[in-house]
Amino acid sequence: MNPPSDSLTGKVAVITGAGSGLGAASGRLLAGCGAKVALIDLDESALQKVAQEINDAGGTALALPCDVTSADGLAATVAKINQTWNRLDIVVANAGINGVWAPIDEITPEEWDRTMDINLKGVFLTVRACVPLLKEGGGGSVILMSSLMGNRMFSTSGATAYSTSKAAIVSFGRMIALELAKNSIRVNTICPGAFKTNIMQNTESRNREGLRLPVKFPEGKWPLGGEERGKPEQVARLVWFLASDLSDYITGTEVYIDGAQSLLMG
Ligand SMILES: NC(=O)c1ccc[n+]([C@@H]2O[C@H](COP(=O)([O-])OP(=O)(O)OC[C@H]3O[C@@H](n4cnc5c(N)ncnc54)[C@H](O)[C@@H]3O)[C@@H](O)[C@H]2O)c1
């Protein structure tokens, strides 16, 4: 079941990493609820496909290829959104990679930096570029995509750079939630468990042990859902809630969405 199709009418949203997975699902849902959506991704052809799909379904989407590690690229992208729609209400800073998972004495400084640049600096640069327009419009909702990893789950050996970047996003979100409350800008962070997207395709694991799931729930890996990972649409519905005025007193907090996976794997 989807939220009401007019629940975000009149709003403009920007979503990074919108060419795939959780970002694409969020773009589809926010557009389906009436928001005009600006989709950002590195992968131009994937981005065009998602935008086309949304426009064909009667929504309004703009594909804006951009690398979230580029401050200049983001400034130009936000200028384009302003020029086109003259406002911004919702920011979903979602783009991220798993990067390289490797023993701490084997991961290279360059590998570490790449994960930090995309996952953490990319979130900072996205928010930095968007905040002036949110302030100008009198407020808005910023949604950051973190993870269970680095917050409630520490057992994926080698995912140290990833987990560190995701833990830092939580602190970043709390800091700016307080700073921006006077501007009526809410900031919340989503911490997803395992969802079926393309993220494992950009993961290089050099762990000899591989991915370890130390605790197995008797009925499957996940208490809600058994052997199945979550569906991106489930995260999209949480993005919608945090983007909508129904969450108008919620800011500065993390929301876990993981079917209780993190309660089994500390
Ligand atoms: N899928 C999961 O199980 C899961 C769990 C926890 C957190 N997350 C987080 O959710 C977010 C989305 O992940 P997903 O699973 O949808 O992954 P995905 O790989 O399916 O999609 C990520 C998108 O981000 C884009 N991207 C990567 N680097 C970029 C850059 N520098 N600039 C612009 N775009 C860039 C990719 O091209 C891709 O389209 C990530 O931040 C990820 O860490 C995912």
Ligand as a Chemical Component Dictionary entry (heavy atoms), coordinates in Angstrom:
data_LIG
# 
_chem_comp.id                   LIG 
_chem_comp.type                 NON-POLYMER 
_chem_comp.pdbx_formal_charge   0 
_chem_comp.three_letter_code    LIG 
# 
loop_
_chem_comp_atom.comp_id 
_chem_comp_atom.atom_id 
_chem_comp_atom.alt_atom_id 
_chem_comp_atom.type_symbol 
_chem_comp_atom.charge 
_chem_comp_atom.model_Cartn_x 
_chem_comp_atom.model_Cartn_y 
_chem_comp_atom.model_Cartn_z 
_chem_comp_atom.pdbx_ordinal 
LIG N1  N1  N 0  21.024 -2.105 0.246  1  
LIG C1  C1  C 0  21.274 -2.232 1.539  2  
LIG O1  O1  O 0  21.125 -3.341 2.086  3  
LIG C2  C2  C 0  21.731 -1.065 2.367  4  
LIG C3  C3  C 0  21.835 -1.233 3.748  5  
LIG C4  C4  C 0  22.245 -0.160 4.536  6  
LIG C5  C5  C 0  22.532 1.064  3.955  7  
LIG N2  N2  N 1  22.425 1.206  2.599  8  
LIG C6  C6  C 0  22.758 2.528  2.034  9  
LIG O2  O2  O 0  21.734 2.967  1.176  10 
LIG C7  C7  C 0  22.296 3.807  0.166  11 
LIG C8  C8  C 0  21.809 3.316  -1.196 12 
LIG O3  O3  O 0  22.313 2.011  -1.406 13 
LIG P1  P1  P 0  21.665 0.954  -2.421 14 
LIG O4  O4  O 0  21.634 -0.324 -1.703 15 
LIG O5  O5  O -1 20.450 1.500  -2.996 16 
LIG O6  O6  O 0  22.865 0.862  -3.471 17 
LIG P2  P2  P 0  22.893 0.825  -5.060 18 
LIG O7  O7  O 0  24.301 0.471  -5.408 19 
LIG O8  O8  O 0  21.783 -0.005 -5.577 20 
LIG O9  O9  O 0  22.620 2.367  -5.445 21 
LIG C9  C9  C 0  23.535 3.390  -5.105 22 
LIG C10 C10 C 0  23.559 4.442  -6.195 23 
LIG O10 O10 O 0  24.487 5.464  -5.814 24 
LIG C11 C11 C 0  25.193 5.887  -6.948 25 
LIG N3  N3  N 0  26.478 6.497  -6.599 26 
LIG C12 C12 C 0  27.598 5.876  -6.142 27 
LIG N4  N4  N 0  28.597 6.764  -5.993 28 
LIG C13 C13 C 0  28.096 7.972  -6.364 29 
LIG C14 C14 C 0  28.651 9.270  -6.442 30 
LIG N5  N5  N 0  29.939 9.513  -6.129 31 
LIG N6  N6  N 0  27.875 10.285 -6.881 32 
LIG C15 C15 C 0  26.576 10.055 -7.234 33 
LIG N7  N7  N 0  26.002 8.838  -7.194 34 
LIG C16 C16 C 0  26.757 7.808  -6.752 35 
LIG C17 C17 C 0  25.381 4.598  -7.762 36 
LIG O11 O11 O 0  25.668 4.899  -9.122 37 
LIG C18 C18 C 0  24.051 3.890  -7.547 38 
LIG O12 O12 O 0  23.126 4.217  -8.574 39 
LIG C19 C19 C 0  23.813 3.740  0.344  40 
LIG O13 O13 O 0  24.255 4.888  1.041  41 
LIG C20 C20 C 0  24.020 2.487  1.185  42 
LIG O14 O14 O 0  25.180 2.538  1.957  43 
LIG C21 C21 C 0  22.029 0.175  1.792  44 
# 
loop_
_chem_comp_bond.comp_id 
_chem_comp_bond.atom_id_1 
_chem_comp_bond.atom_id_2 
_chem_comp_bond.value_order 
_chem_comp_bond.pdbx_ordinal 
LIG N1  C1  SING 1  
LIG C1  O1  DOUB 2  
LIG C1  C2  SING 3  
LIG C2  C3  SING 4  
LIG C2  C21 DOUB 5  
LIG C3  C4  DOUB 6  
LIG C4  C5  SING 7  
LIG C5  N2  DOUB 8  
LIG N2  C6  SING 9  
LIG N2  C21 SING 10 
LIG C6  O2  SING 11 
LIG C6  C20 SING 12 
LIG O2  C7  SING 13 
LIG C7  C8  SING 14 
LIG C7  C19 SING 15 
LIG C8  O3  SING 16 
LIG O3  P1  SING 17 
LIG P1  O4  DOUB 18 
LIG P1  O5  SING 19 
LIG P1  O6  SING 20 
LIG O6  P2  SING 21 
LIG P2  O7  DOUB 22 
LIG P2  O8  SING 23 
LIG P2  O9  SING 24 
LIG O9  C9  SING 25 
LIG C9  C10 SING 26 
LIG C10 O10 SING 27 
LIG C10 C18 SING 28 
LIG O10 C11 SING 29 
LIG C11 N3  SING 30 
LIG C11 C17 SING 31 
LIG N3  C12 SING 32 
LIG N3  C16 SING 33 
LIG C12 N4  DOUB 34 
LIG N4  C13 SING 35 
LIG C13 C14 SING 36 
LIG C13 C16 DOUB 37 
LIG C14 N5  SING 38 
LIG C14 N6  DOUB 39 
LIG N6  C15 SING 40 
LIG C15 N7  DOUB 41 
LIG N7  C16 SING 42 
LIG C17 O11 SING 43 
LIG C17 C18 SING 44 
LIG C18 O12 SING 45 
LIG C19 O13 SING 46 
LIG C19 C20 SING 47 
LIG C20 O14 SING 48 
# 
